[in-house]
Amino acid sequence: MSTAAAAPRTGVVLADLLPAHRARARDLALVVGGAVLTGLAAQLSVPVPGSPVPVTGQTFAALLIGVSLGAGRGFLSLALYTLLGMAGVPWFSEGASGAGFPTLGYVLGMLVAATVVGALARRGGDRSVVRTAGTMVLGSAIIYAVGVPYLAVSAGMSLSAAVSVGLVPFLLGDALKAALAMGALPAAWKLAGRRG
């Protein structure tokens, strides 16, 4: 068998490689599992001095869910996470819930980002180190593009102040998360190609 024949085709995300005897049940489990994983990752939270935004595992989980599940299931998973958190499930960062806190914009940004990176993954955006880096950087940028202005408005601060407390302190951590994804996702595809 040639290498080209063993390599998974584009248009497929990692979740599509799971057995699909009952595709709807599988997809429901993936959507719910993604929401729960995001909620658990949000509890890995470290306060940042001088910032209302903590460092969490939530953004990394949201991006991995989008890439692994694809745009549709990624969107549904983060929508479920968002709606249940707004309804009172205490699984936003630091056990928060509801809609009246200044970091909700980041949660909404994760919903958009999971959808976009999921669409990119269907086009092979997670198959190589370089493409994975680009996909993760774009996903992080989307989260900040929604979260930082929301922070500025909800906390009554200038946009430059929101950037200094809601973006700058997190750039190094985001680079580390992207590096983890750059190693893990292409490796998962190589393993899938060997088994396929």
C-alpha positions as CSV (number, residue, x, y, z in Angstrom):
1,M,0.0,0.0,0.0
2,S,1.4,3.4,-0.9
3,T,1.8,6.3,1.6
4,A,-0.7,8.3,-0.4
5,A,-3.3,5.6,-0.1
6,A,-2.8,5.3,3.7
7,A,-3.0,9.0,4.3
8,P,-6.4,10.3,5.5
9,R,-8.1,12.6,2.9
10,T,-9.0,16.2,3.4
11,G,-12.6,16.8,4.3
12,V,-12.2,14.6,7.3
13,V,-11.4,15.6,10.9
14,L,-10.1,13.3,13.6
15,A,-13.6,12.6,15.0
16,D,-14.7,11.3,11.7
17,L,-12.2,8.4,12.1
18,L,-14.1,7.1,15.1
19,P,-16.4,4.1,14.4
20,A,-19.8,5.3,13.2
21,H,-22.1,2.4,13.8
22,R,-24.5,4.9,15.3
23,A,-23.3,8.2,13.9
24,R,-25.9,10.4,15.7
25,A,-25.1,8.8,19.1
26,R,-21.4,9.2,18.4
27,D,-21.8,12.8,17.4
28,L,-24.0,13.6,20.5
29,A,-21.4,12.0,22.7
30,L,-18.7,14.1,21.1
31,V,-20.6,17.3,21.4
32,V,-21.5,16.7,25.1
33,G,-18.0,15.5,25.8
34,G,-16.4,18.5,24.2
35,A,-18.6,20.8,26.3
36,V,-17.6,18.9,29.5
37,L,-14.0,18.9,28.6
38,T,-14.1,22.7,28.1
39,G,-15.8,23.2,31.4
40,L,-13.2,21.0,33.2
41,A,-10.3,22.8,31.4
42,A,-11.7,26.1,32.5
43,Q,-11.2,25.1,36.1
44,L,-7.4,24.9,35.5
45,S,-7.3,28.6,36.3
46,V,-4.4,30.8,37.5
47,P,-5.1,34.5,38.3
48,V,-3.0,37.1,36.5
49,P,-2.1,40.0,38.8
50,G,-3.7,43.2,37.7
51,S,-6.0,41.5,35.2
52,P,-9.6,40.3,35.5
53,V,-8.8,37.5,33.0
54,P,-7.1,34.4,34.4
55,V,-4.9,31.9,32.5
56,T,-7.0,28.8,31.9
57,G,-7.0,25.6,29.9
58,Q,-10.3,26.6,28.5
59,T,-9.1,28.3,25.3
60,F,-6.8,25.4,24.4
61,A,-9.6,22.9,24.9
62,A,-12.0,25.0,22.8
63,L,-9.5,25.1,19.9
64,L,-8.7,21.4,20.1
65,I,-12.4,20.6,20.2
66,G,-13.0,22.7,17.1
67,V,-10.1,21.1,15.2
68,S,-10.9,17.5,16.3
69,L,-14.7,17.6,15.9
70,G,-15.0,19.9,12.9
71,A,-17.0,23.1,12.5
72,G,-20.5,21.7,13.0
73,R,-19.8,19.6,16.1
74,G,-17.3,22.1,17.4
75,F,-19.9,24.9,17.2
76,L,-22.5,22.7,18.9
77,S,-20.1,21.7,21.6
78,L,-19.1,25.2,22.5
79,A,-22.7,26.5,22.1
80,L,-23.8,23.9,24.7
81,Y,-20.9,24.9,27.0
82,T,-21.8,28.6,26.6
83,L,-25.6,28.2,27.0
84,L,-25.4,25.9,30.0
85,G,-22.8,28.2,31.6
86,M,-25.0,31.2,31.1
87,A,-28.0,29.2,32.5
88,G,-26.1,28.6,35.7
89,V,-23.8,25.6,35.4
90,P,-20.6,26.8,37.2
91,W,-18.1,25.8,34.7
92,F,-16.7,29.0,33.3
93,S,-13.3,29.9,34.6
94,E,-13.0,30.0,38.4
95,G,-16.5,28.3,38.7
96,A,-18.3,31.3,37.3
97,S,-21.7,31.1,35.5
98,G,-24.2,33.5,34.1
99,A,-23.9,36.4,31.7
100,G,-22.8,39.3,33.8
101,F,-19.0,39.0,33.9
102,P,-16.4,40.8,31.9
103,T,-14.7,37.7,30.5
104,L,-17.8,36.4,28.8
105,G,-16.5,37.8,25.5
106,Y,-13.7,35.3,25.5
107,V,-16.3,32.5,25.9
108,L,-18.2,33.9,22.9
109,G,-14.9,34.2,21.0
110,M,-14.2,30.5,21.7
111,L,-17.5,29.6,20.1
112,V,-16.6,31.4,16.9
113,A,-13.0,30.2,17.0
114,A,-14.0,26.5,17.4
115,T,-16.2,26.8,14.3
116,V,-13.5,28.5,12.2
117,V,-10.6,26.1,13.2
118,G,-13.0,23.2,12.7
119,A,-13.6,24.4,9.1
120,L,-9.9,24.8,8.6
121,A,-9.2,21.3,9.9
122,R,-11.6,19.9,7.3
123,R,-9.3,21.5,4.7
124,G,-6.1,20.0,6.2
125,G,-5.3,22.8,8.6
126,D,-4.1,20.4,11.3
127,R,-2.1,18.0,9.1
128,S,1.3,19.6,9.3
129,V,3.3,21.6,11.9
130,V,3.1,24.9,9.8
131,R,-0.6,24.5,9.0
132,T,-1.5,23.7,12.6
133,A,0.4,26.7,13.8
134,G,-1.5,28.9,11.5
135,T,-4.8,27.4,12.5
136,M,-4.1,27.8,16.2
137,V,-2.9,31.4,15.8
138,L,-6.0,32.3,13.8
139,G,-8.2,30.7,16.5
140,S,-6.5,32.6,19.3
141,A,-6.8,35.8,17.3
142,I,-10.5,35.3,16.9
143,I,-10.9,34.7,20.7
144,Y,-9.1,38.0,21.4
145,A,-10.9,39.9,18.7
146,V,-14.2,39.2,20.5
147,G,-13.0,39.0,24.1
148,V,-10.8,42.1,24.4
149,P,-13.4,44.6,23.1
150,Y,-16.1,42.9,25.2
151,L,-13.8,43.3,28.2
152,A,-13.2,46.9,27.5
153,V,-17.0,47.7,27.2
154,S,-18.1,45.5,30.2
155,A,-15.3,46.7,32.5
156,G,-15.5,50.4,31.4
157,M,-11.9,50.6,30.3
158,S,-10.2,51.9,27.2
159,L,-9.4,49.5,24.4
160,S,-5.7,50.0,25.0
161,A,-6.1,49.2,28.7
162,A,-8.1,46.0,27.8
163,V,-5.3,45.0,25.4
164,S,-2.7,45.4,28.1
165,V,-4.6,43.3,30.7
166,G,-6.6,41.0,28.5
167,L,-4.2,40.2,25.7
168,V,-0.5,41.0,26.3
169,P,-0.1,38.8,29.4
170,F,-1.4,35.7,27.6
171,L,0.7,35.8,24.4
172,L,3.5,33.6,25.8
173,G,1.0,31.0,27.0
174,D,-0.7,31.0,23.7
175,A,2.6,30.4,22.0
176,L,3.1,27.4,24.2
177,K,-0.4,26.0,23.5
178,A,0.2,26.4,19.8
179,A,3.5,24.5,20.1
180,L,1.7,21.7,21.9
181,A,-0.9,21.5,19.2
182,M,1.8,21.7,16.5
183,G,3.3,18.5,17.8
184,A,0.1,16.6,18.8
185,L,-2.2,17.1,15.9
186,P,0.1,16.2,13.0
187,A,1.3,13.2,15.1
188,A,-2.3,12.1,15.5
189,W,-2.8,12.2,11.8
190,K,0.3,10.2,11.1
191,L,-0.8,7.6,13.5
192,A,-4.3,7.6,11.9
193,G,-2.6,7.2,8.5
194,R,-0.7,4.1,9.7
195,R,-3.8,2.5,11.0
196,G,-6.0,3.5,8.0
